[in-house]
Amino acid sequence: MGATAMLVSAQSDAVSDKAKKLQASAIVIDTHDDTTQRLLDPHFDITVPHTDGNIDVPRMREGGLTAIFFSIWINGKILGPTAVKQALDQIDAVREMVRKYPNDFILATTADDIREAKKQHKIAALMGVEGGHMMDNDLAVLRTFAALGVRYMTLTHMENNEWADSSTATPEHNGLTPFGKDVVREMNRLGIMVDISHVSDKTFYDALEVSKAPVIASHSSCRALCNAARDMTDDMIRDLAKHGGVIQINYHVGFLSQQFRDFEAAHQEVEKEINEEVKKRCGTDEACSGVAGDQVVRDFMKAGKLPKVDWTAIVEHIDHAVKVGGIDHVGLGSDFDGAVMPLGMEDVTHLPQITDALLKKGYSESDIRKILGENTLRVLSEAQKVSRDLDK
């Protein structure tokens, strides 16, 4: 057995029987996963074990994952009909995956679907569109996304779009434009959860004011622990909670560790070296870049070229968010296959470690079930109730 395999085995053995049983019986939902990019590769089979990436069916089953939101993502600079077409291609890839592997997946669009998947020992596949630019400023496209099964949309990605400001771009609109507010209203009517990960702080507050349903942060962490614009301030977490929403903690090292961010900013030559290594391995292949980037950065951490970020940082962010927003308003949004995982969270098989760590912190089993999935189920149900009420 190699050193890495021995480490994985040791970590698995360290998880208590109580945590393993809780993980097996709970509904465990991951609200953000970028494996969709790999589904576009005709040679990628998600039902067999892989030695790269973070996600496949055998590993999801081992980690006790019940439901996964496959991210529909394209670069924010790709606009117009091309953006719509590429989004539809990814939606089709997820739906085809479910069609081809009915013994493993259920296409889920409701909380009841997720519960049914659990009963049938299958994985609930859901979809979230990561960036409002993919609807090409057309509410008809948004309605098409909803009809095809999309159940959340992140209002922006890394770039501003024509109706909302992003957290990582220079503000152009002071939050949401009037049309942006119409987008939120239509999402409410359609039962699509409003996702505020990636948006500017002003866009967040505009969305919170307009939305009649609770909003989510599908993959964001806590700015008090790591000062990244993509993370949420304590005030934002509290206000999200007051409106019934959920922050799903992101596992990316650059959103978990202030030490890691500070080192990156001070040593841009290391980032250049990482990018060159990823390009050497992947060329322009987006799916490969996400997977290889994760591996290269973790290799650099192990070699001491970057500060080491341990998986327990995820638990620290969960605990902080619970203390600030309350137990009913925190969930999990890994960013698997699209970000850099901390050491010890190499893939989805390591999820039970989070459950075990929360038990050791004194969290009750019922509270851990909320974090693992019940809070997200509640918001999905409430979004659907708002949709029904608006359509009466």
N, C-alpha and C positions, 0 to 999 in steps of 0.2 A: 504493500500500500504506500503511495506517495505521500509526501508531507501535507499537501493540500487536502487529499482524501482523508488523512488521519485527523486533520483539524476539523473538517466537516463532521466526521464521525464523532469526535469528542464533543462538539457543540450539540449535536443531536442527542447524544447520551446525557448531556447535562440538563436537558429539558425534562422537567418533572413529569411523572405519570399523570398528575392532576392537570397540568397544562396540556399534555397531549390529548387527554380525554375531552377537555374543554374545547380545544381547537377542533377536534373531530365532530363535536356535537353542535358547535356554533355556526351561524351563517357568517361567513368571512367574505367581505367585499373589498375589492381593490378598484378604486374609481379612476385610475389612470395608468394605462399601459400602452407602450408603443410597439408592441409586437406586430401590429397591423402592417408595418413596413415590410416585415419578413414574409407576411402572407402573400404579398405581391410577387414573390419569387416562386415560380412553378415547381422548383425543386425542394422547397421547404415544406416539410411535413410536421405539423405541430403535434401530432399524436405519438411521435416517437421521441425517445430521449436524445437530447443534444448536449454536447460538451461546451457549447458557447451560448451566449445570451442568458437571459434570466427566466424564460418562460417556455414550457411545453406541457402537454397534458400529464405525462407521468410525474413531472415535478410539481405541477399544480395540485394533483391529487395527494402527493406526499406532504405538501405544505398545508393541506386542508383548505384550499381556496374554493369557495362556493361560487363566486360571481366575479366577473372581470369586465371592466369597461375598456374596450379596445378603442384607442384614440385614432380618430380620423384627422390626420395632420399633413399639411404641406407648408412649405416656406411662406412666410407672410408677404414676401415680395412677389409671389405668383398670384396674379389677380385675374378677374374677368372670367370668361367661359372656360379658360384652361383650368382655373382653380376649381370651378364647379365640376368639370369632367374628372379631375384627379380625385376630388372628394368622393364622387359617385363610384369611381373605380375601387376605392378603398372600402366603401360601404358594401359594394358587391363582393369583395374578397372576404369580408367577415361573414356575410350571409351564405356565400358558397362554402366556407369552412363548416358552418353549421349543417348545411345540406349534405355535405360529403361525410360528415362524422356524427350522425344522429345518436350513436351510442355514447358519445362523449359530451355533446353540447345541446343546449336548448337556446334558441334565440329569445331573449327575455326583453320585455318592454315594460313590465309592471313588477311591483313588489311581490305579487302573488306568483308570477312566473319564477322569480328567484327562489321562493319557498318551495315551489313544485320541483325545481331542479335539485334542490337539496334532498327532497324525498326520493327522487329517482336516482340519486347518486351520480348526477350529471353536473356539468359546469354551465352556469348561466352566462351567456355571451351578450353583453350590451355594448352600446356605442356612444361615444361622445365626440362631437366635432370640436377640434382644438383650434379655434380661430374664426371669428365671424366674417373674415374676408372671403371665406369659401362660399358664402351665400350670394356673393356678387351684388350686394345692395338690393336684393330681390326677395321679397317675402314669399313669393311663390316657390323659390328654391328652398327656403326654410321649411315650408309646408311639405315639400317633397322629402327633405331629410327626415321630418317627423314621421311621414307615412312609411318610410323605409326602416324605421326603428330607432332613430337617433333619440337619446333621452337626456342629453345635456349639450349645451354649446358654450364654449369659452368665448367670451365676447371679443377678445383680441388674442393675438399671439405676441411675438416679440416686437412687431411693428404696429403703429397706429393703423386703423382702417379708416374708411371715410366717415364713420359715425361714432367711433369710440377711441379713447386714448389708451395706450399700453403703458405698463410700468417701466418698460425698458426703451422708451422712445421719448423724444422731446414733445411735450403736449401741444396739440393742435386745436382741440375742441373744448377744452376745459371740462373733460369728462365725456358724457354722452350728448350727442346732438339730438334735436327733436326726433329725427328718424331713428336714432339709436334707442330712444325711449319707446318708440313704436315697435322696434325689434323685441325688446323685453316684454312688452305687452302681448305680442303675438306668441312669444315663447310660452308665456303663462297660459294663453288660450289653447296652445297645442300640447301642453303637458311636458314641455322640454325644460329641464332644470337650467336655471341661469347660473353659469359658472364664472366666478370672478378671479380665478387664478390668472395671472398675466396682466390684469388690467391695472391702470393707474389708481391711486387712492381716490381721486375725485370720481373716476368712473365707477369704482366700487360703491361710493356713497350715493351716486345717482341711481345705480341699479337697485340698491337697497330701498331707496325711496319709491321707485316706480313699481317694483315687483310685488304682486299680490301673493306670491308663493315664496317660501323660504329659498334663499340662494345658497350655493355651495362654493367652496374653494377646493376644486377636485384634486389639486396637488400643490399645496403651499405649506410652508412651515412658519416658525415664529420669529419675527424680526427682533424681538427682545434678546434672543439667543444668537442670532446670526443676522447681521444688518444687510440683508439682500432685499432689493426692491420687490422681488417676487414673493417675499414672505410677508406676513400680516403683522401689523402692530397690535399691541394688546388692546387698544381702543377699538380697532377694527374687529378683532376676535369677539370682544364684548358686544359690539353692535350687531355683528353677524348672529350671535347667539340670541340676542333680544328679539330678532326677527325669525328665530326658529331654525337658522341655517347650521351648516356643519363645515368645519375646516378639516380636510383630509390631509394628513401629514405626508409631505414629500420626502423621499429617502436620499435625494441627491446630496452628495457631500458638500457642494458649494452653497446649499441652502440650510445645511445643518451646522457647519463649523465656521466660526468667525476666524479662527486661526488659519484654516485652509484658505478662506477668501483673502485674508491679509497677505498670506504668502504668495498667492497667485498674482495679486496686484503688484507686489514688490519684485516679482521674478517672472516677467513676461517671456523671458527666453525659454523657460520651462514649458509654458503653454505652446510656444512655437515648436519646440521639440516634440511635444505630444501630437500636435496637429500634423506635423510632417510624418510621424510614425503611422498615424491613422490613415493619412492619404496614401502612404506606401502600401498599406494593407488593403485599402478599399477603393482607391480612386475616387470616383464621384458617386458611388453606390450609397444612397442615404441609409438603407437598412443596415448595411455593413458598418457604416460609420457610427451609428448608435451603439451597436454591440461592441465593436472594436475599441471605441473611445472609452467605454466603461472598463474594459480589460486593461488598456494601456495605462490609464490613470491609476488603477489599483496596483498595477505592476510598479509604477513609479512610487506609490505610497509604501509598498513593501520594501522597495530598494532604498528608501530614505530620501528620495528626490523631492517628495512632497510630504507635508504633515500627514500623519496617519489619522484617519477618521474612523472610529469604531462604530459598529451597529447600535451600540447602546445610546448613541446620540439621538436616534429615532425615538427611543423611549423618553429621553429628556424633553424632546419637543412635544410628545404626546402629553406628558405629565404637566408641562407648562401650560399647554392649551386647555387642559381640563381645569387647572387651577384658575385660569383667567375666564374661560367661557362656560365652564360647567360640563359635567359628564355627558350630557345629552347632545353635545355639539362638536364632537371630535370623532374622526374616522381615519381611514388609511388610503393614501393615494400614492403608490410607490414611485411611479415613473419608470418602472422596469423596462428594459430594452430601449430606453431613450435618455438615460442619465447615468451618472457614476454612482454605483452603490458603495456604501461604506464597507470596510473590512468586516467579515463575518455575516454579511447579508448579500452573499454572492448571487443568490437566486431565490425563487419563491419557496424552496424547501425550508428556508430558515425562518419563515413566518412564526412558527410556534415559539421561537425564542422571545418574541415580543410578548406573547401571552404569558409565558413563564416569568418574564421580567416584571410584568404588571402585577402578577400574583405575588411575587416577592416584595413588591412595593406596598402591598396591602390592599390592592384593588379587589373588590368582590367579583365573583363570577358573573353576576348580572351586569355589573358596570363594564366588565371586559367585553361581554357580548355586545353591549352598545357600541363600544369603540370598534370592534371587529366588523360590525355590519348593521346592527339594528338601527343606529342613528341614520345611516344612509337610506335604509329601507323606509324609515319614517318620512324623510324629505321627499323621496320619490313618490310615496303615497300621497303626501300633501300636495305635491305639484299636480298629480293626477286629479285630486279632488278639486283644486282650483280650476283646472281645465274643464271639468264637468260643470262646475257652477257657472263659469263664464259662457259656456255653450248652451245654457238653458234658455 
